[in-house]
Amino acid sequence: NYSTAHAYAALWHIHNVAQGWAKDSGPDRAEAARLARTAVDCDPADGFALSIYGHTKSVLYREYDEAKDIFDRALIASPSNAMAWSLSSGVYGYIEDGRAAVERAEYGLRLSPSDAQASFYLMFLGQAHYISGAYDEALIWSRKTAGLNPRLCANLRVLVAAHVGLGQIEEARRVGT
């Protein structure tokens, strides 16, 4: 009945898909959704559980409107939850609202600059800058992310894309191999 345990278990399945570790992503996607929903059912006012549920809807299912609503609930329940702010940046990036994505990622990082999850916060900020067309800023934040977590696939994608956006094709190839 502990929502946080279910939310972290869902996050593991999200990582399993996002990192490319799942041979068949379907079961992990379904389990992430089940666990995230269970976390919210255990505690409907848990900002962390809601943020993982919103992230599941966004990154695994591309249900962006529903994800935005869930993130709104997470931030009402826990307005200073750095994870909720940072993960919500992703959904705004996916719908190409770069300004909102950058603002949310920056705010999440300001709330918890030394968080154990800082590599994710930095990655979302790099992604938000990339979506906004600020490739130089995307490169800065993606390099910082790589310094904390060099094998985070989502960040490596942003890092390669930022190099390409800046015309640094050879550097993009080096990172991509």
DANOR-V197382 format. One record per run of one state. SS is the DSSP state (2 for helix, 1 for strand, 0 for the rest). FROM is the first residue (numbers start at 1). LEN is the number of residues. If there is no record, write none. Layout:
# DANOR-V197382
ss;from;len
SS;FROM;LEN
SS;FROM;LEN
This chain:
# DANOR-V197382
ss;from;len
0;1;2
2;3;16
0;19;6
2;25;18
0;43;4
2;47;14
0;61;3
2;64;14
0;78;4
2;82;13
0;95;3
2;98;14
0;112;6
2;118;14
0;132;3
2;135;14
0;149;4
2;153;13
0;166;3
2;169;8
0;177;1
